[in-house]
C-alpha cells in the first residue's frame, strides 16, 4: 500500500469508506451519510478501482475490511479530520468568529480616526484581533506593498504605483484660533491674512508640512512658523494657551473638541487634504478586513457630521 496512488480519490469516496469500515453494512453507512445504499456501493467500488485493490470482502450479512482497508483507514480518517478542520477554520474566518486585521496609519491619523472605529468594530466582532501599525508617512506605502498591513488609512500627496485608493472622507487645511482672536469672527481666513503672523505647525518632513509650505508659497506670503512641533496635539494646546494660531487639517481639530478653539478654513487657495483607504493593487481584503473598512466608513460619516 505504500506505493498506492491517492490523488484520484474524492472526499465522498473517503467518507463512504470510513463509514462502511466502522459500520460494516452498506445500508447503515448510507443512512449515516444521508445517501442511498447504491450510492455508497458505487463510491466504494470507485475507490477500489482507483487504488487497484479490494477494500472489503462481501458476505451475505456484512462487509469485512481487507488488510488493505486496515492499512488505509488511519490515513483516510486523518485526511477527513484535516479537511473538516480546514472547513471549520474557513467558516470561522468568513463568519468573523476569528481572524486578524492589521491597519497601517500615521500616528496623527490613528489618534484622530481609529479609537471610535476600533471600539465599534470590537463590539460587533470581539473575536477578531486588531493591530495598528502606526508608521511614519514615508514608510506608509512600503507597509502596504510589503503586505505588512491589510490596508492603510492615509493622505497621500499622489497616487503611488501598486496601490489602490478609495476616498474615505474630505478634509482641508485650516487655521485654529482661540475664540478671542479677531480672525475667529470670520467664516474663513485667507492665507494672506497669516502673512508674518507667528503660527504653530508640524516640523519640516512631518506629514502635512510640505503641503502647508507649498500652499503658503502659492498664496505669495511669508509663513512665520514660530513654533514647530512633532505632534499636532502640541500645536493645539499652544493655541489654546494663547500662543497664537496653528495650521493643520480640519479633521484633527474636530476630533480635539476644545471649547476654547475655533477652526476656520484657509482660502486663497483652499487646499484639500482628503483621507483615503489604500490597498495594495490586486490584493483582496479578508472578510474581517472588509468588515473593518465598512465600520470605518460608517464611523467617518458620523465623524464628518459631528
C-alpha positions in Angstrom: 0.0 0.0 0.0 3.0 2.4 0.4 3.1 2.9 -3.4 -0.7 3.3 -3.8 -1.8 6.5 -5.6 -4.2 8.6 -3.6 -4.5 11.6 -5.8 -7.6 10.5 -7.6 -9.7 9.9 -4.5 -12.6 12.1 -3.6 -13.9 13.2 -0.2 -17.2 11.4 -0.9 -15.3 8.2 -1.5 -13.3 8.6 1.7 -16.3 9.4 3.8 -18.1 6.3 2.4 -15.1 4.1 3.0 -14.7 5.3 6.6 -18.5 4.9 7.3 -18.5 1.3 5.9 -15.3 0.4 7.7 -16.8 1.4 11.0 -20.4 0.1 10.5 -19.7 -2.9 8.2 -23.0 -2.5 6.5 -23.9 -0.5 3.3 -27.4 0.3 4.5 -26.3 1.6 7.8 -23.5 3.6 6.3 -25.9 5.0 3.7 -28.3 6.2 6.4 -25.4 7.9 8.3 -24.3 9.7 5.1 -27.9 10.5 4.0 -27.4 8.9 0.6 -28.8 5.7 -1.0 -27.2 2.3 -0.4 -26.4 2.0 -4.1 -24.6 5.4 -4.0 -22.4 4.1 -1.2 -21.7 0.9 -3.1 -20.7 2.9 -6.2 -18.3 5.1 -4.1 -16.6 2.1 -2.6 -16.2 0.4 -6.0 -14.8 3.6 -7.5 -12.3 3.8 -4.6 -11.2 0.3 -5.1 -10.8 0.9 -8.8 -8.7 4.0 -8.2 -6.5 2.2 -5.7 -6.3 -1.0 -7.6 -7.1 -3.1 -4.5 -10.2 -4.5 -2.8 -11.2 -2.7 0.4 -13.9 -5.1 1.6 -14.9 -8.7 1.3 -18.6 -9.1 0.8 -20.6 -11.6 2.9 -24.3 -12.2 3.0 -24.7 -10.1 6.1 -21.8 -7.6 6.2 -18.7 -6.2 4.6 -15.4 -7.3 6.2 -12.3 -5.0 5.7 -9.4 -6.4 3.9 -5.8 -5.9 5.1 -5.6 -3.1 2.6 -8.5 -1.4 4.3 -6.8 -1.7 7.7 -3.8 0.0 6.2 -5.8 2.8 4.7 -8.2 3.7 7.4 -6.0 5.8 9.6 -4.8 7.8 6.6 -8.4 8.3 5.4 -9.6 9.4 8.9 -6.7 11.9 9.2 -7.4 13.4 5.8 -11.1 13.9 6.7 -10.2 15.4 10.1 -7.9 17.8 8.4 -10.5 18.7 5.8 -13.1 19.2 8.4 -10.7 21.3 10.5 -9.9 23.4 7.4 -13.6 23.8 6.6 -14.4 24.9 10.2 -11.5 27.3 10.1 -12.6 28.9 6.9 -16.1 29.1 8.2 -14.8 30.9 11.3 -12.9 33.4 9.1 -15.9 34.1 6.8 -18.3 34.5 9.7 -15.8 36.6 11.6 -15.6 34.3 14.6 -11.8 34.6 14.4 -9.2 36.4 12.3 -6.9 39.4 12.4 -6.8 42.9 10.9 -3.7 45.0 10.5 -4.1 48.7 9.7 -1.3 50.9 8.6 -1.8 54.5 9.7 0.3 57.6 10.7 0.2 58.3 14.4 -1.8 61.5 14.0 -4.5 59.9 11.8 -4.6 56.9 14.1 -5.2 59.2 17.1 -7.9 61.1 15.2 -9.8 58.4 13.4 -9.3 54.9 14.9 -10.4 55.0 18.6 -14.2 55.1 17.8 -13.8 52.8 14.8 -12.0 50.1 16.8 -14.5 50.4 19.7 -17.4 49.9 17.3 -15.7 47.0 15.5 -14.7 45.1 18.6 -18.3 45.4 20.0 -19.5 43.7 16.9 -16.6 41.2 16.4 -14.9 40.6 19.8 -13.0 37.6 18.5 -11.2 39.5 15.7 -7.7 40.8 16.7 -7.0 44.4 15.5 -3.4 45.6 15.1 -2.4 49.1 14.3 0.9 49.8 12.5 1.5 53.4 13.4 4.2 54.3 10.9 5.9 57.4 9.7 4.4 58.9 6.5 7.4 58.0 4.4 7.0 54.3 5.5 3.3 54.1 4.8 3.2 52.9 1.2 6.0 50.4 1.8 3.9 48.8 4.6 1.2 48.1 2.0 3.4 47.0 -0.8 5.3 44.7 1.6 1.9 43.3 2.8 2.7 44.1 6.4 -0.8 45.5 6.7 -4.1 44.6 5.2 -4.8 48.2 4.2 -3.9 51.7 5.2 -5.5 55.0 6.1 -3.7 58.0 4.8 -3.4 61.2 2.9 -1.0 60.6 0.1 0.2 63.5 -1.9 -0.2 61.5 -5.1 -1.3 58.1 -6.3 1.5 55.6 -5.9 2.1 52.7 -8.3 0.9 49.4 -6.9 -1.6 51.0 -4.5 -5.4 51.4 -5.0 -7.0 54.5 -3.3 -10.6 54.8 -2.1 -11.7 58.2 -0.7 -12.8 57.9 2.9 -13.6 61.5 3.8 -13.0 65.0 2.6 -10.7 67.3 4.6 -8.9 70.6 4.1 -6.2 72.8 5.6 -7.5 75.1 8.3 -6.3 77.6 10.8 -7.0 77.1 14.5 -7.7 80.1 16.6 -8.7 81.0 20.1 -12.3 82.3 20.3 -10.9 85.7 21.4 -8.7 86.0 18.3 -10.0 88.8 16.0 -9.9 86.4 13.0 -12.2 84.0 14.8 -15.2 86.2 13.9 -14.7 85.4 10.2 -16.2 82.4 8.3 -12.9 81.8 6.6 -9.3 83.1 6.8 -7.2 83.9 3.7 -3.6 82.6 3.6 -2.5 86.3 3.1 -4.1 87.1 6.5 -1.4 84.9 8.1 1.4 86.8 6.3 4.1 87.3 9.1 1.8 86.1 11.9 3.6 83.7 14.3 2.0 80.3 13.9 2.5 76.7 15.2 2.5 73.7 12.9 4.5 70.5 12.4 8.2 70.4 11.6 9.5 70.0 8.0 9.4 66.4 7.0 6.3 65.7 9.2 3.2 64.7 7.3 1.3 67.8 6.2 4.1 70.3 6.4 5.2 70.2 2.7 1.6 70.9 1.7 1.4 73.9 4.1 4.6 75.4 2.8 3.6 74.9 -0.8 0.2 76.5 -0.2 1.7 79.5 1.6 4.1 80.0 -1.3 1.3 79.6 -3.8 -0.6 82.4 -1.9 2.6 84.6 -2.1 3.1 85.0 1.7 5.9 84.6 4.1 4.8 82.0 6.6 6.2 82.7 10.0 6.4 79.3 11.7 7.4 80.4 15.2 6.7 77.0 16.9 7.5 73.8 15.1 6.2 70.6 16.8 6.2 66.9 16.1 2.6 66.3 17.1 -0.4 68.4 16.1 -1.9 67.9 19.6 1.0 70.1 20.9 0.2 72.8 18.4 -3.4 72.7 19.6 -2.7 73.3 23.3 -0.2 76.0 22.3 -3.0 77.8 20.5 -5.4 77.1 23.4 -2.9 78.7 25.8 -2.8 81.9 23.8 0.5 81.2 21.9 -1.0 82.1 18.5 -2.8 80.3 15.6 -1.9 76.9 14.4 -2.3 75.4 10.9 -3.4 71.8 10.3 -6.1 69.6 8.7 -9.5 70.4 9.9 -10.3 66.8 10.9 -7.8 66.8 13.7 -9.5 69.9 15.3 -12.9 68.4 15.1 -11.6 65.4 17.0 -10.0 67.6 19.7 -13.3 69.4 20.5 -11.6 72.1 22.7 -14.3 74.6 23.7 -11.8 77.4 23.6 -10.8 76.9 20.0 -12.5 77.5 16.6 -11.5 76.3 13.2 -11.7 78.3 10.0 -10.9 77.1 6.5 -8.0 78.6 4.8 -8.8 80.1 1.4 -7.0 81.7 -1.5 -6.2 78.9 -2.1 -8.5 76.4 -0.4 -6.4 73.3 0.0 -8.0 69.8 0.1 -6.4 67.2 2.3 -8.7 64.2 1.7 -8.3 61.0 3.6 -8.1 57.6 1.8 -8.3 53.9 2.4 -5.4 52.4 0.5 -4.9 48.7 -0.5 -2.1 47.0 -2.4 -3.1 46.7 -6.1 -4.5 43.3 -6.8 -4.9 42.3 -3.2 -8.3 41.2 -1.9 -9.4 42.1 1.6 -10.2 39.3 4.1 -13.8 39.2 5.4 -12.5 40.7 8.7 -10.6 43.5 7.0 -13.5 44.3 4.7 -15.8 44.5 7.7 -13.4 46.9 9.4 -13.4 49.1 6.4 -17.2 49.1 6.4 -17.3 50.1 10.0 -14.7 52.8 9.3 -16.9 54.3 6.6 -19.9 54.2 9.0 -18.0 56.0 11.7 -16.5 58.5 9.4 -19.9 59.5 8.2 -20.8 60.3 11.8 -17.5 62.0 12.3 -18.0 64.3 9.3 -21.5 65.2 10.5 -20.2 65.9 14.0 
